[in-house]
Amino acid sequence: MPPPDRYNTGYNVGVGGAVVDDGRLLLVRRASRRGRGNWQIPGGFVEQNETMDLAVVREVEEEAGVTATVQGVLGIRNRYDEEGGNSLYIVMLLSPESGEPAPDMTEVDRAEYFSLAEIQALEHISPINIEVAKRALAQDHRLLSAQTVEQAGRGTYTLFIG
């Protein structure tokens, strides 16, 4: 049974992919939408037909040309405002599997790996993305890791747990 309509309005779920390779974090520079010119981790909205871990892998590949594997949940951001409603954004730590950073030239116009010092020196980056960079590049990530759980009559779930 689908959730009641009152749960399907004014709410969105997004994901961000903190891809770390050799002590450097993958960032993209927005070319469209709000935030044009700002550096951030690649990401976007979770579509209705996908899980959050599939969405983040898709977004990283679409925006930055890097195929990656989810290691776990690094953090969660939540906010509410009248214009955007309730927004939930899940940040996941990923390991690159293949591909070099290549912007899609639609949503982003640059994609590069940066050290923490280089990230902190960027002019157009939000405090949230600096905090994500600090955690992603730290030795102890304190991740919530994926576990597959079967529930009789309900199917398979992915549970992220510490």
QUITA-V831017 format. One record per run of one state. SS is the DSSP state (H for helix, E for strand, - for the rest). FROM is the first residue (numbers start at 1). TO is the last residue. Records with the same first field share a line. If there is no record, write none. Layout:
SS->FROM-TO  FROM-TO
//
This chain:
-->1-4  8-10  22-23  31-38  41-41  46-51  65-66  82-84  99-107  115-115  122-124  126-126  137-143  152-154  162-162
H->5-7  52-64  116-121  127-136
E->11-21  24-30  39-40  42-45  67-81  85-98  108-114  125-125  144-151  155-161
//
